[in-house]
Amino acid sequence: MTGNVSFEDVLDALMLEEPTPSYATLLRWSERYPQYREALAQFFATWAIQADQPQQVALDEDRLVERGVSHALEILRRQGRLEPKASIEWLPPFDQLVLTATYLLRDKGDYVNIARKVSEISGTNVRLVSTSMSLGRLEAWRLVSSPISDPKTEPDGRTRRYFMVTIAGERALARVKETSKLLANFLEDFA
Amino acid sequence: MQTEIGRILRLPESDWIAEAKDLQNETLVFLTRQIRRADEELYTRLLQELSKRIIRLARRWVRGLDRITAEDIVLKVEIDILEFVLTEKPSRKTDFLEIAFAQAVERRTIDALRKHNNSPMGHRGEILTDATDEDGDAIERAADDRPGPEAILLQLEDEARRPELLRKACDAVKDPRHVEAAILHYGHGWPITSKDPTKSDLERQFQATPGQIKYWIAAALKAMREAIGVEK
């Protein structure tokens, strides 16, 4: 059972099970994984010595964060997981309305109440199907997202899709606020 | 954690950014792994928070090192963890990050330091050439009428005073191995030598003779005694 386990897996298990690096613990783990006896002894010694080390080191945290994040973003870019910035320069007026309504309902907007909110803002009776199609477009442009709700939190115990404005959507809303007097009135609290 | 994840997933992305600093480590890992495609700003904020936490957890385990070595080790750990968080193929290691983030960081930092200590760059301490200085018996006799190790250890057990005592001991001895041997022997029960070849001991750990190790420990204890103000 223990033959194929990597040393890193052994260390992961060790750190979960053992709070302190005592000698008795080292002997127990060495007996369990004799193939790693020497490396375990070195690991325990390092752990024990560093646990008691009093001298702090001043690290340049900002520089380390920046280097780590920049490396991670490069990985995400290679994986194609980053949304291109400012991909939507101009939104059709109806989609602007739907995006604004979604924002105003925060995380409580489903198809029905977004359509109602759009009707309220525009002063016209808006059809559910038009709202649904607009939400589909906004989602394809990654301006809104719609995670499925947890049925346990719903009054009728059924899952729902609630629409939420994404960060890219907020950037689009900022442009809407600049260009539409009507919608700017509804977006007063939007920074 | 499940409750926290459930709550966050129902919030807009901008709220994830606002709440990132208050989320549990494992929730941050889960969210970063879970979102398959997102705005750079969202990823940046989550990754910044994760990086800060990695650095803060790792820094405790690089104490006593020079700044360049410490930063080098912490950066390696940070990048290693971030790569695992972002890897597209789940594994036991990525699962471990989602259940025990702090232990994963600590384990990697200690292991990175172990590897560093084994490298030519990591051999710390000066090599003592005068063998007569390392006669453990002589040092032990000279120290007989001072408080014994137990008395010092009683003082060392006082956690509030221990860092200061160890700091003074580290300052007083030229070779860090002296304090390290004392910590392992008295603090964690390592024998100087063991007849059983399957059991670890200080002789094998430091690749030194029992006499040398006794000398190192005696030198460290002497420094500690002086640090707690007990003089002959």
Boltz contact constraints between the chains, C-beta under 6 A:
constraints:
  - contact:
      token1: [A, 11]
      token2: [B, 107]
      max_distance: 6.0
  - contact:
      token1: [A, 12]
      token2: [B, 96]
      max_distance: 6.0
  - contact:
      token1: [A, 15]
      token2: [B, 103]
      max_distance: 6.0
  - contact:
      token1: [A, 15]
      token2: [B, 107]
      max_distance: 6.0
  - contact:
      token1: [A, 16]
      token2: [B, 100]
      max_distance: 6.0
  - contact:
      token1: [A, 16]
      token2: [B, 103]
      max_distance: 6.0
  - contact:
      token1: [A, 22]
      token2: [B, 188]
      max_distance: 6.0
  - contact:
      token1: [A, 23]
      token2: [B, 188]
      max_distance: 6.0
  - contact:
      token1: [A, 23]
      token2: [B, 189]
      max_distance: 6.0
  - contact:
      token1: [A, 23]
      token2: [B, 190]
      max_distance: 6.0
  - contact:
      token1: [A, 26]
      token2: [B, 200]
      max_distance: 6.0
  - contact:
      token1: [A, 41]
      token2: [B, 200]
      max_distance: 6.0
  - contact:
      token1: [A, 42]
      token2: [B, 114]
      max_distance: 6.0
  - contact:
      token1: [A, 43]
      token2: [B, 114]
      max_distance: 6.0
  - contact:
      token1: [A, 45]
      token2: [B, 184]
      max_distance: 6.0
  - contact:
      token1: [A, 45]
      token2: [B, 205]
      max_distance: 6.0
  - contact:
      token1: [A, 46]
      token2: [B, 110]
      max_distance: 6.0
  - contact:
      token1: [A, 46]
      token2: [B, 113]
      max_distance: 6.0
  - contact:
      token1: [A, 46]
      token2: [B, 114]
      max_distance: 6.0
  - contact:
      token1: [A, 47]
      token2: [B, 110]
      max_distance: 6.0
  - contact:
      token1: [A, 48]
      token2: [B, 184]
      max_distance: 6.0
  - contact:
      token1: [A, 48]
      token2: [B, 188]
      max_distance: 6.0
  - contact:
      token1: [A, 49]
      token2: [B, 180]
      max_distance: 6.0
  - contact:
      token1: [A, 49]
      token2: [B, 183]
      max_distance: 6.0
  - contact:
      token1: [A, 50]
      token2: [B, 61]
      max_distance: 6.0
  - contact:
      token1: [A, 52]
      token2: [B, 166]
      max_distance: 6.0
  - contact:
      token1: [A, 52]
      token2: [B, 183]
      max_distance: 6.0
  - contact:
      token1: [A, 53]
      token2: [B, 63]
      max_distance: 6.0
  - contact:
      token1: [A, 53]
      token2: [B, 64]
      max_distance: 6.0
  - contact:
      token1: [A, 54]
      token2: [B, 163]
      max_distance: 6.0
  - contact:
      token1: [A, 54]
      token2: [B, 166]
      max_distance: 6.0
  - contact:
      token1: [A, 54]
      token2: [B, 167]
      max_distance: 6.0
  - contact:
      token1: [A, 55]
      token2: [B, 63]
      max_distance: 6.0
  - contact:
      token1: [A, 55]
      token2: [B, 64]
      max_distance: 6.0
  - contact:
      token1: [A, 55]
      token2: [B, 167]
      max_distance: 6.0
  - contact:
      token1: [A, 56]
      token2: [B, 63]
      max_distance: 6.0
  - contact:
      token1: [A, 57]
      token2: [B, 62]
      max_distance: 6.0
  - contact:
      token1: [A, 57]
      token2: [B, 65]
      max_distance: 6.0
  - contact:
      token1: [A, 57]
      token2: [B, 67]
      max_distance: 6.0
  - contact:
      token1: [A, 57]
      token2: [B, 70]
      max_distance: 6.0
  - contact:
      token1: [A, 59]
      token2: [B, 59]
      max_distance: 6.0
  - contact:
      token1: [A, 59]
      token2: [B, 71]
      max_distance: 6.0
  - contact:
      token1: [A, 61]
      token2: [B, 55]
      max_distance: 6.0
  - contact:
      token1: [A, 64]
      token2: [B, 55]
      max_distance: 6.0
  - contact:
      token1: [A, 64]
      token2: [B, 75]
      max_distance: 6.0
  - contact:
      token1: [A, 65]
      token2: [B, 48]
      max_distance: 6.0
  - contact:
      token1: [A, 65]
      token2: [B, 51]
      max_distance: 6.0
  - contact:
      token1: [A, 65]
      token2: [B, 52]
      max_distance: 6.0
  - contact:
      token1: [A, 68]
      token2: [B, 51]
      max_distance: 6.0
  - contact:
      token1: [A, 68]
      token2: [B, 78]
      max_distance: 6.0
  - contact:
      token1: [A, 68]
      token2: [B, 79]
      max_distance: 6.0
  - contact:
      token1: [A, 68]
      token2: [B, 82]
      max_distance: 6.0
  - contact:
      token1: [A, 69]
      token2: [B, 47]
      max_distance: 6.0
  - contact:
      token1: [A, 69]
      token2: [B, 48]
      max_distance: 6.0
  - contact:
      token1: [A, 69]
      token2: [B, 51]
      max_distance: 6.0
  - contact:
      token1: [A, 71]
      token2: [B, 79]
      max_distance: 6.0
  - contact:
      token1: [A, 72]
      token2: [B, 47]
      max_distance: 6.0
  - contact:
      token1: [A, 72]
      token2: [B, 82]
      max_distance: 6.0
  - contact:
      token1: [A, 75]
      token2: [B, 86]
      max_distance: 6.0
  - contact:
      token1: [A, 76]
      token2: [B, 43]
      max_distance: 6.0
  - contact:
      token1: [A, 81]
      token2: [B, 37]
      max_distance: 6.0
  - contact:
      token1: [A, 82]
      token2: [B, 40]
      max_distance: 6.0
  - contact:
      token1: [A, 83]
      token2: [B, 39]
      max_distance: 6.0
  - contact:
      token1: [A, 107]
      token2: [B, 10]
      max_distance: 6.0
  - contact:
      token1: [A, 107]
      token2: [B, 11]
      max_distance: 6.0
  - contact:
      token1: [A, 147]
      token2: [B, 9]
      max_distance: 6.0
  - contact:
      token1: [A, 150]
      token2: [B, 6]
      max_distance: 6.0
  - contact:
      token1: [A, 164]
      token2: [B, 12]
      max_distance: 6.0
  - contact:
      token1: [A, 165]
      token2: [B, 12]
      max_distance: 6.0
  - contact:
      token1: [A, 166]
      token2: [B, 13]
      max_distance: 6.0
  - contact:
      token1: [A, 167]
      token2: [B, 13]
      max_distance: 6.0
  - contact:
      token1: [A, 167]
      token2: [B, 14]
      max_distance: 6.0
  - contact:
      token1: [A, 167]
      token2: [B, 39]
      max_distance: 6.0
  - contact:
      token1: [A, 167]
      token2: [B, 41]
      max_distance: 6.0
  - contact:
      token1: [A, 167]
      token2: [B, 42]
      max_distance: 6.0
  - contact:
      token1: [A, 168]
      token2: [B, 39]
      max_distance: 6.0
  - contact:
      token1: [A, 170]
      token2: [B, 14]
      max_distance: 6.0
